[in-house]
Amino acid sequence: IERRELGRRLVSPARPQRRRWRGMLAWDPSDDNTLETLARGAWWDEARLEVLRGIFAQLDSGDAEYPSLDALGRLLIKRGMDPAEVPDICRAMCRRADGRLDLEAFQIGMMALDPHTTHGGLWNGIRAQYIFRQFNADGSGHLSHAQCERLVAAMHAAFGRPALDVATLSEAAHTIWAGLVGEASSSQQQTGQAGLGQARLTLPVFREAVGALRIRGCSRLFRLPQPLFSHSAAVAPAAAGPPAPNLTTGAREALAGEAWVGEATVGEAMAGEGGGGSGRG
């Protein structure tokens, strides 16, 4: 029996290894919206989404459908992101439970990273969740005191402020953490949920605090240092109605001529990240 089992193992085709990120927190769809609606809220037209679709198709991949997160990381670093932040940003952008990045998640994540995308309105809850996921590196579903310290340090750095000493940083993080956890505990008691579990700084608590401006400075977190596109957006957001019209003459011209900041064309940006293989539609 052992020989037969060994033989089967030897002749069985090797299965491709799928990268699974430690701490992969399930995506909360509470604030989700259609790609077209989110694009209008970010003042993007279809041509810009098509640019991202073309870049996604050119990202290096050993998979027929999904790009590697290493390729995504190289793209973000090329756009000026601090390499130390890139692994957490890549993990936060992945919505799938298996840790893979699909096209829509790539497009929405890149829109959220663009500093021209509003931090309020229909983007508020989504951006709050990206920030939460970025700093909840262990995927526990709640921010620890140490993770709050990283959050506070990142907010100070984002505004160009001097780094805080250890004691001051710990105190500032504790003020946020204890305050929000205390509010969550009081809410549990008022609704008769006390005793169901220790109050924690969960995503719903964090998201509500960000929306109510009880945490100041998050608007500059989960951002690229420069806008993705070199000119202002041409499409005004709309609360309802059909998707915004494509204001360019087509995706081919957009891919050839839509300039990113610091790049002559998106085509050059794509060429720099190309994997040499066939693209994904």
N, C-alpha and C positions, 0 to 999 in steps of 0.2 A: 504494500500500500504506500509506504513511504517513497519507494522508487517511482511509482506511477505519479504520485503527487509532485515529486521533484521534476519528473519529465514534463508534466503539464506546465509547471512554472517556467521551465527553460524554453519551451516552445511558444508560450503565450506571448503575443505582441506586447511590447512595452506601452504602458498607458502614459499619455502626456501628463506632465506634472502641472498642476494648477497652483499658482501662488495664492495662498490664503493669508490675509493679513491678520496678525494677532490683534485682538481688540476690535474686530469688525462689528460695529454697533448697527443694529437694524435701522433703516431709514424710516422716520416718522412721516407719513404722507399727509398730515393734518393741514399743512399750508401749501400743498402741491397745487399746481395749476397747469394748464396746457402750455406747451412750449411757445405757441404763438402769442398767448396772453402775456407770458413772462417777457417775451421779446418786446412787445409793445410797451410794457412797463419799464423796460430798460432803454426805450427809444431806438430799438434795433429794427431793421427791415429784413426781409427774407434773404437779401444778398449777403448780409453779414453772417446769418446762420449758414448759408451755403459756403462761405469762406471757411468756417469752422468744420463743416462737413468734409471739405476737401483736405484740410489739415489732418483731421481724424483718420481719413483714409490713407494718408501717407505716413502715419506714425509706425515706427518699427514694431513688428509683431511676429511671434512664433505661432500665432493662432490665426485661423482663417477669418475670424470675426472680430476679436477683441484685441486692442493694442496692449502692449506691455506697459506696466506702470513705470518701469524704468524710462521708457520713451517719453511718457507724460512728464516725468520729473526733469528730463533733459530739456523739454520744451519750456517748462516753467522757469528753469534756471536761465535759459536763453532770454526769456522775457524779463530777467532781472531779479527773480525771487531769490531770497537767501537760501542757499543749499540746505542749511540746517532745518528750515521749515518745510522743505519739499516733501519728505516722507509723510508727515502728518497731513499736509494739504492733499496729497494724492489719496491717502486713505479716506479723508473726509469726503472727497468728491465721488467715491465709489458708493453707489446706492444698492447694488446687488449683494445678496448674502454671500455669494461665492467670491467676492472681492474683485470682480471684473468690472471694467469701465465700458459701458455702452455709449452709443453716439449721443443720445439725449442727455445722459448724465454729464458727458463731456461738454456739450453746448451750454447747459444750464450752469454747470460749475464755472466755466470760463466767463459767462456773463456775470456771475456773482463776484468773480475775482476782479473784474474790470472796475477801477475806481470811479468811473462815470456812472455806474449802475447805482440807483438810489438805494439807500439803506432802509428806507421806510416803505410804507404802502404794502403792496402785495409781496414785495421782496423781504420785508422785515423778518417774518418768521422763518423763511428759508435761509436767509443769511445768518440768523441767530443759530439755526441748527448746524450750519456749516462750521461756525465758530465753536460751538459746543463740541462737535465731533473732532475738530482739530485738536482741542486741548484735552479731551477725554481719551487719551491715547490707549488706555487699557480696555476700553469698551465696556466699562462697568455700568454705564447708564447714569452715572452721577459724578459730579466734579468733586474731587477730594480737595483738602486744604492745599496740598502741594500743587495740584493742577491749577487752582485759583492763583497761586503765586506766579506760575508761568503766564497766566492770563494777564495779570496786573503788570508784570514785567514787559510783556509784549505791547500792551497799551502805552506804556511810558515810552518804549522805543519807537513805536509808530508815530508818536507826536514829537520825536526828537528830544525828549527830555533825558536828563542824566540818569544813569542806572541807580536804583535805590539800594541802600545798604541792606544787609540781611534782615536786621531787626525791623526797619521801616517797611520793607517789602512784606514781611510776615504779618505785620500789624495791618497793613492795607488789605491784604488778601483775607485776613480774618474778619475784617469789618464787612466785606462783601459776603463771604461765605456764611458767617454766623447770622448776619442780618437776613439773608434770603432763606437760610435753613430755619431760622426762627419763625419767619412768616409762614413757611410751609407747615411747620409744626402747629402753629396757631390755627391755620386753615383746617388741618386734620382734626383738631379738637372741636372746632366749630361745626364741622360736618359729621361728627361722631365717628371719625376714622382713627382716632387716637388708639394706639395699641396694635394697629395693623402692621406697623413697621416703623422703624426709626425714620424721621423726616430727613430727607437728603436733598442736595442741590441737583435735581433731575433736569432733564431737558424742558419739560413744561414750565417748571419754576424759573429756569434761566431765560427761556424764551419770553415769558411774561415780563420779567424784569428788564430785559433789553427793550421790549416794546414800550414799556412805561418809563424808559430813560432812568431807571434806578441803577444801571451800570453805564457809566459814561466812558466813551472812547472806543466802543466796539465797531463804530463805523469805519475805522481804519484797519481793522483786523480782517484776515482772509481777503487780502487785496494784493494785486500786482503793483509794483511801484509806478508803473506808467499805464495809461489807457491802451487797450488793444488796438484801437484805430486812431489814426493821426488827425482825423477831422471830426467835428461834432456830428452827432447822430442827426439823421434827417427825418426821422419818423416820430411824431408825437404820440405818447401813450394814450390809449383809449380804454375806458372802463368796459365797453361792450362793443358789439358789432363785428364785422368780418375782419380777418387778419389784415395787418397793415400791408399796403401794396408794395411791391418790389419797385424801388425807385431807380434802380439801375437797369441797364439793358439786358441783363441776364447773368446767370451764374458764371459763364465762361469769362466774361469781361470782369466780373467781380474777383474771380480767382486770379486773373492776370494783373489787375490794376488797383485793387483795394489795398492801400498802404497801411502797414502797421507802423507804430512809432519805432524808429530806429531801424526800419527795414525799407528797402526800396519798394518791394512788393511782397505780397503774401506768398507768391510763387517762390521767392528766395527763401522765405521762412520755412516753407514746406520742404524745399530742397535740402535745407540744412538738417531736417529731422527725418528725411526719407529713409525707409528701411530697405529700399532696393527691390522689394517684392511687389506683387500685384496689389492694387488698392482694394478697399472694401467699400461697397456701395452704401 
